[in-house]
Amino acid sequence: MNTEPLKGKSVVVTRASHQNADLVKAFSELGADVIAAPAIAIVPPLDGGQPMDDALLRLGRFTWLAFTSSNAVSALMARAARRGVLKNFSHLHIAAVGPTTAAKVRAELKRDPTLVPQKFNGFALAAAFPEPGPNDRVLIPAASDGLSDLRQGLEAKGWNVDQVAAYRTVFPSLSDELVTRAVAADLVTFSSPSAVNGHLQQTNGLAATKVVAIGATTAQECRAKGLTVAATADQQSSDALVQATIRALT
């Protein structure tokens, strides 16, 4: 059995620097030359977080809390800790868009999510929601520049929805040397549509010949930007992304 199927191959990891360690380690152990080129960074929202604070101080009016990313979980819970309301979540049903987000819910809230869809996108999560009762309301902490598919899907089902900015994504600059290495690599990996856009901004629209994406939404963004997707990870996890990369390069 070949324990280093990626030996001699160069792979770009575009995840934010605080989230890329597991992928860098996994690809390195498989023999790849790993190029860590963070395409996004997570920073506080431009509104200063006041709408999120207002929602946290009125958690009793919500029956559901829905997360579309692990970053949203971290941002909301950090804010909740500062506002002293960490004990006010017990009555809420919690929805998570996929297993990575669900794992972050377990780590931060010490409980399993009530709902995780079989397909990992906002529309699928909305479709998996039950029909709302007359007093049901859902809080969605999300990226200020993120997709609104979950909100749209829930509102179409009759839900009362409050979506607040939990964080925003920015595109950090890369050194010229790192850009040159990234563009010349055998393959680049993307975990979100924002990472696609950030990477292309960093590289002036250039990218490695082969692209691997997590999920249909990210793959669709790649194609919309003129990139050829060699493989798509069907699960929202690092392991699935690694396996898709192996398929694309071997």
C-alpha positions as a Markdown table, in Angstrom:
| # | Residue | x | y | z |
|---|---|---|---|---|
| 1 | Met | 0.0 | 0.0 | 0.0 |
| 2 | Asn | 1.3 | 3.4 | -1.0 |
| 3 | Thr | 1.5 | 5.5 | 2.2 |
| 4 | Glu | 2.5 | 8.6 | 0.3 |
| 5 | Pro | 0.2 | 8.9 | -2.7 |
| 6 | Leu | 0.9 | 12.6 | -3.0 |
| 7 | Lys | 4.7 | 12.4 | -3.0 |
| 8 | Gly | 6.1 | 14.9 | -5.5 |
| 9 | Lys | 2.8 | 16.8 | -5.8 |
| 10 | Ser | 2.3 | 20.4 | -4.5 |
| 11 | Val | -1.0 | 21.3 | -2.9 |
| 12 | Val | -2.3 | 24.7 | -1.9 |
| 13 | Val | -4.4 | 25.0 | 1.2 |
| 14 | Thr | -6.5 | 28.2 | 1.2 |
| 15 | Arg | -8.2 | 27.9 | 4.6 |
| 16 | Ala | -7.9 | 30.7 | 7.1 |
| 17 | Ser | -4.6 | 30.4 | 9.1 |
| 18 | His | -6.5 | 29.5 | 12.3 |
| 19 | Gln | -8.2 | 26.6 | 10.6 |
| 20 | Asn | -5.7 | 25.0 | 8.3 |
| 21 | Ala | -3.5 | 23.0 | 10.6 |
| 22 | Asp | -5.3 | 19.7 | 10.1 |
| 23 | Leu | -5.2 | 19.9 | 6.3 |
| 24 | Val | -1.5 | 20.9 | 6.3 |
| 25 | Lys | -0.7 | 18.0 | 8.5 |
| 26 | Ala | -2.8 | 15.5 | 6.5 |
| 27 | Phe | -1.3 | 16.5 | 3.1 |
| 28 | Ser | 2.2 | 16.5 | 4.5 |
| 29 | Glu | 1.8 | 13.0 | 5.9 |
| 30 | Leu | 0.7 | 11.9 | 2.4 |
| 31 | Gly | 4.0 | 13.2 | 0.9 |
| 32 | Ala | 2.7 | 16.5 | -0.6 |
| 33 | Asp | 4.6 | 19.7 | -0.7 |
| 34 | Val | 2.0 | 21.8 | 1.1 |
| 35 | Ile | 1.7 | 25.5 | 0.3 |
| 36 | Ala | -0.4 | 27.3 | 3.0 |
| 37 | Ala | -1.8 | 30.4 | 1.4 |
| 38 | Pro | -4.8 | 31.6 | 3.5 |
| 39 | Ala | -7.3 | 33.2 | 1.1 |
| 40 | Ile | -9.5 | 34.6 | 3.9 |
| 41 | Ala | -9.2 | 35.9 | 7.4 |
| 42 | Ile | -12.0 | 36.2 | 10.0 |
| 43 | Val | -12.5 | 39.6 | 11.6 |
| 44 | Pro | -15.3 | 41.3 | 13.6 |
| 45 | Pro | -18.3 | 42.7 | 11.6 |
| 46 | Leu | -18.3 | 46.4 | 10.6 |
| 47 | Asp | -21.4 | 47.0 | 12.7 |
| 48 | Gly | -19.4 | 46.4 | 15.9 |
| 49 | Gly | -21.5 | 43.4 | 16.8 |
| 50 | Gln | -24.3 | 45.5 | 18.3 |
| 51 | Pro | -27.1 | 43.6 | 16.5 |
| 52 | Met | -25.6 | 40.3 | 17.7 |
| 53 | Asp | -25.5 | 41.7 | 21.2 |
| 54 | Asp | -29.1 | 42.7 | 21.0 |
| 55 | Ala | -30.1 | 39.2 | 19.8 |
| 56 | Leu | -28.1 | 37.6 | 22.6 |
| 57 | Leu | -29.8 | 39.7 | 25.3 |
| 58 | Arg | -33.2 | 38.6 | 23.9 |
| 59 | Leu | -32.5 | 34.9 | 23.4 |
| 60 | Gly | -35.8 | 34.0 | 25.0 |
| 61 | Arg | -37.7 | 35.2 | 22.0 |
| 62 | Phe | -36.1 | 32.5 | 19.8 |
| 63 | Thr | -36.9 | 28.8 | 19.6 |
| 64 | Trp | -34.1 | 27.9 | 17.1 |
| 65 | Leu | -30.5 | 28.8 | 16.6 |
| 66 | Ala | -29.0 | 28.0 | 13.1 |
| 67 | Phe | -25.3 | 27.9 | 12.2 |
| 68 | Thr | -24.0 | 27.8 | 8.7 |
| 69 | Ser | -20.3 | 27.7 | 9.6 |
| 70 | Ser | -18.0 | 26.8 | 12.5 |
| 71 | Asn | -16.8 | 30.5 | 12.5 |
| 72 | Ala | -20.3 | 31.6 | 13.3 |
| 73 | Val | -20.4 | 29.3 | 16.3 |
| 74 | Ser | -17.0 | 30.6 | 17.6 |
| 75 | Ala | -18.0 | 34.2 | 17.0 |
| 76 | Leu | -21.4 | 34.0 | 18.7 |
| 77 | Met | -20.2 | 32.0 | 21.7 |
| 78 | Ala | -17.2 | 34.4 | 22.3 |
| 79 | Arg | -19.7 | 37.3 | 22.2 |
| 80 | Ala | -22.1 | 35.4 | 24.6 |
| 81 | Ala | -19.2 | 34.8 | 27.0 |
| 82 | Arg | -18.4 | 38.6 | 27.1 |
| 83 | Arg | -22.1 | 39.4 | 27.6 |
| 84 | Gly | -22.5 | 36.8 | 30.4 |
| 85 | Val | -25.3 | 34.9 | 28.7 |
| 86 | Leu | -23.7 | 31.5 | 28.2 |
| 87 | Lys | -26.4 | 29.8 | 30.3 |
| 88 | Asn | -29.3 | 31.2 | 28.2 |
| 89 | Phe | -29.1 | 28.7 | 25.3 |
| 90 | Ser | -30.6 | 25.6 | 27.0 |
| 91 | His | -34.1 | 26.1 | 25.6 |
| 92 | Leu | -33.0 | 26.5 | 22.0 |
| 93 | His | -33.1 | 23.9 | 19.3 |
| 94 | Ile | -29.8 | 24.1 | 17.3 |
| 95 | Ala | -29.3 | 23.4 | 13.6 |
| 96 | Ala | -25.9 | 23.0 | 12.0 |
| 97 | Val | -25.2 | 23.0 | 8.3 |
| 98 | Gly | -22.8 | 20.0 | 8.3 |
| 99 | Pro | -20.5 | 17.8 | 10.5 |
| 100 | Thr | -17.7 | 20.4 | 10.9 |
| 101 | Thr | -20.1 | 22.9 | 12.2 |
| 102 | Ala | -21.9 | 20.3 | 14.3 |
| 103 | Ala | -18.5 | 19.4 | 15.9 |
| 104 | Lys | -17.9 | 23.0 | 16.8 |
| 105 | Val | -21.4 | 23.1 | 18.3 |
| 106 | Arg | -20.5 | 20.2 | 20.5 |
| 107 | Ala | -17.2 | 21.7 | 21.5 |
| 108 | Glu | -18.6 | 25.2 | 22.3 |
| 109 | Leu | -22.2 | 24.5 | 23.6 |
| 110 | Lys | -21.5 | 21.0 | 25.0 |
| 111 | Arg | -24.5 | 19.4 | 23.3 |
| 112 | Asp | -25.5 | 17.8 | 20.1 |
| 113 | Pro | -27.3 | 19.8 | 17.4 |
| 114 | Thr | -31.0 | 19.1 | 17.0 |
| 115 | Leu | -30.7 | 19.1 | 13.3 |
| 116 | Val | -28.0 | 18.4 | 10.6 |
| 117 | Pro | -29.1 | 18.0 | 7.0 |
| 118 | Gln | -28.0 | 15.2 | 4.7 |
| 119 | Lys | -26.7 | 17.7 | 2.2 |
| 120 | Phe | -24.5 | 20.5 | 3.6 |
| 121 | Asn | -25.8 | 23.8 | 2.3 |
| 122 | Gly | -28.2 | 26.4 | 3.4 |
| 123 | Phe | -31.1 | 25.4 | 1.2 |
| 124 | Ala | -30.9 | 21.8 | 2.4 |
| 125 | Leu | -30.8 | 22.9 | 6.0 |
| 126 | Ala | -33.9 | 25.1 | 5.5 |
| 127 | Ala | -35.7 | 22.2 | 3.8 |
| 128 | Ala | -34.9 | 19.9 | 6.8 |
| 129 | Phe | -36.4 | 22.4 | 9.3 |
| 130 | Pro | -39.9 | 21.5 | 10.6 |
| 131 | Glu | -42.9 | 23.7 | 9.8 |
| 132 | Pro | -42.9 | 26.7 | 12.2 |
| 133 | Gly | -45.4 | 27.2 | 14.9 |
| 134 | Pro | -47.0 | 30.6 | 15.5 |
| 135 | Asn | -44.4 | 31.7 | 18.0 |
| 136 | Asp | -41.4 | 30.1 | 16.4 |
| 137 | Arg | -38.4 | 32.3 | 15.5 |
| 138 | Val | -34.9 | 31.4 | 14.4 |
| 139 | Leu | -31.6 | 33.3 | 15.0 |
| 140 | Ile | -29.0 | 33.0 | 12.3 |
| 141 | Pro | -25.5 | 34.4 | 13.2 |
| 142 | Ala | -23.6 | 34.5 | 9.9 |
| 143 | Ala | -20.9 | 36.1 | 7.9 |
| 144 | Ser | -21.9 | 39.7 | 7.0 |
| 145 | Asp | -20.9 | 39.0 | 3.4 |
| 146 | Gly | -22.1 | 35.4 | 3.4 |
| 147 | Leu | -24.9 | 33.6 | 1.4 |
| 148 | Ser | -28.5 | 34.2 | 2.4 |
| 149 | Asp | -29.8 | 30.8 | 1.2 |
| 150 | Leu | -30.8 | 29.6 | 4.6 |
| 151 | Arg | -32.7 | 32.7 | 5.5 |
| 152 | Gln | -34.5 | 32.7 | 2.1 |
| 153 | Gly | -35.4 | 29.0 | 2.5 |
| 154 | Leu | -36.7 | 29.5 | 6.0 |
| 155 | Glu | -38.7 | 32.6 | 5.2 |
| 156 | Ala | -40.3 | 30.7 | 2.2 |
| 157 | Lys | -41.5 | 28.1 | 4.7 |
| 158 | Gly | -43.1 | 30.8 | 6.9 |
| 159 | Trp | -40.4 | 31.1 | 9.6 |
| 160 | Asn | -39.7 | 34.4 | 11.4 |
| 161 | Val | -35.9 | 34.9 | 10.9 |
| 162 | Asp | -33.4 | 37.2 | 12.5 |
| 163 | Gln | -30.0 | 37.1 | 10.7 |
| 164 | Val | -27.2 | 39.0 | 12.4 |
| 165 | Ala | -23.6 | 39.6 | 11.4 |
| 166 | Ala | -21.3 | 37.4 | 13.6 |
| 167 | Tyr | -18.1 | 38.1 | 11.6 |
| 168 | Arg | -16.9 | 39.1 | 8.2 |
| 169 | Thr | -14.3 | 37.7 | 5.9 |
| 170 | Val | -11.4 | 39.7 | 4.4 |
| 171 | Phe | -8.7 | 38.7 | 1.9 |
| 172 | Pro | -5.2 | 38.9 | 3.4 |
| 173 | Ser | -2.3 | 39.8 | 1.1 |
| 174 | Leu | 0.3 | 37.2 | 0.2 |
| 175 | Ser | 4.0 | 37.7 | -0.6 |
| 176 | Asp | 5.0 | 37.6 | -4.3 |
| 177 | Glu | 6.9 | 34.4 | -3.7 |
| 178 | Leu | 3.9 | 32.7 | -2.1 |
| 179 | Val | 1.7 | 33.7 | -5.0 |
| 180 | Thr | 4.1 | 32.4 | -7.5 |
| 181 | Arg | 4.3 | 29.0 | -5.7 |
| 182 | Ala | 0.5 | 28.8 | -5.3 |
| 183 | Val | -0.2 | 29.5 | -9.0 |
| 184 | Ala | 2.5 | 26.9 | -10.1 |
| 185 | Ala | 1.2 | 24.2 | -7.8 |
| 186 | Asp | -0.4 | 21.0 | -9.0 |
| 187 | Leu | -3.7 | 21.6 | -7.2 |
| 188 | Val | -5.5 | 24.1 | -5.0 |
| 189 | Thr | -8.1 | 23.3 | -2.5 |
| 190 | Phe | -11.1 | 25.5 | -1.6 |
| 191 | Ser | -13.5 | 25.1 | 1.4 |
| 192 | Ser | -15.8 | 28.0 | 0.7 |
| 193 | Pro | -16.9 | 30.3 | -2.0 |
| 194 | Ser | -15.2 | 33.2 | -0.2 |
| 195 | Ala | -11.9 | 31.3 | -0.3 |
| 196 | Val | -12.3 | 31.0 | -4.1 |
| 197 | Asn | -12.8 | 34.8 | -4.5 |
| 198 | Gly | -10.1 | 35.6 | -2.0 |
| 199 | His | -7.5 | 33.4 | -3.7 |
| 200 | Leu | -8.3 | 34.8 | -7.1 |
| 201 | Gln | -8.0 | 38.3 | -5.8 |
| 202 | Gln | -4.6 | 37.5 | -4.3 |
| 203 | Thr | -3.3 | 35.9 | -7.5 |
| 204 | Asn | -4.8 | 38.4 | -10.0 |
| 205 | Gly | -7.2 | 35.7 | -11.3 |
| 206 | Leu | -4.7 | 32.9 | -11.7 |
| 207 | Ala | -4.9 | 29.4 | -10.0 |
| 208 | Ala | -3.4 | 26.0 | -10.1 |
| 209 | Thr | -4.4 | 23.8 | -13.0 |
| 210 | Lys | -6.5 | 21.4 | -10.9 |
| 211 | Val | -9.0 | 22.5 | -8.3 |
| 212 | Val | -10.7 | 20.5 | -5.5 |
| 213 | Ala | -13.7 | 22.0 | -3.6 |
| 214 | Ile | -15.8 | 21.1 | -0.6 |
| 215 | Gly | -19.4 | 20.8 | -1.6 |
| 216 | Ala | -21.5 | 21.8 | -4.5 |
| 217 | Thr | -21.8 | 25.5 | -3.6 |
| 218 | Thr | -18.0 | 26.0 | -3.5 |
| 219 | Ala | -17.6 | 23.9 | -6.7 |
| 220 | Gln | -20.3 | 26.1 | -8.4 |
| 221 | Glu | -18.4 | 29.2 | -7.4 |
| 222 | Cys | -15.2 | 27.8 | -8.9 |
| 223 | Arg | -16.9 | 27.1 | -12.2 |
| 224 | Ala | -18.5 | 30.5 | -12.2 |
| 225 | Lys | -15.0 | 32.0 | -12.0 |
| 226 | Gly | -13.7 | 29.9 | -14.9 |
| 227 | Leu | -11.9 | 27.2 | -12.9 |
| 228 | Thr | -12.0 | 23.5 | -13.7 |
| 229 | Val | -13.0 | 21.4 | -10.8 |
| 230 | Ala | -11.1 | 18.1 | -10.8 |
| 231 | Ala | -13.0 | 16.7 | -7.8 |
| 232 | Thr | -15.6 | 17.7 | -5.2 |
| 233 | Ala | -15.6 | 16.5 | -1.6 |
| 234 | Asp | -19.2 | 15.4 | -0.9 |
| 235 | Gln | -18.8 | 15.8 | 2.9 |
| 236 | Gln | -18.0 | 19.0 | 4.8 |
| 237 | Ser | -14.9 | 17.6 | 6.4 |
| 238 | Ser | -11.1 | 17.7 | 6.0 |
| 239 | Asp | -11.0 | 14.0 | 5.5 |
| 240 | Ala | -13.3 | 14.2 | 2.5 |
| 241 | Leu | -11.3 | 17.0 | 1.0 |
| 242 | Val | -8.1 | 15.0 | 1.4 |
| 243 | Gln | -9.7 | 12.0 | -0.3 |
| 244 | Ala | -11.0 | 14.1 | -3.1 |
| 245 | Thr | -7.5 | 15.5 | -3.6 |
| 246 | Ile | -6.0 | 12.0 | -3.8 |
| 247 | Arg | -8.5 | 11.1 | -6.5 |
| 248 | Ala | -7.7 | 14.2 | -8.5 |
| 249 | Leu | -3.9 | 13.7 | -8.4 |
| 250 | Thr | -3.5 | 9.9 | -8.7 |
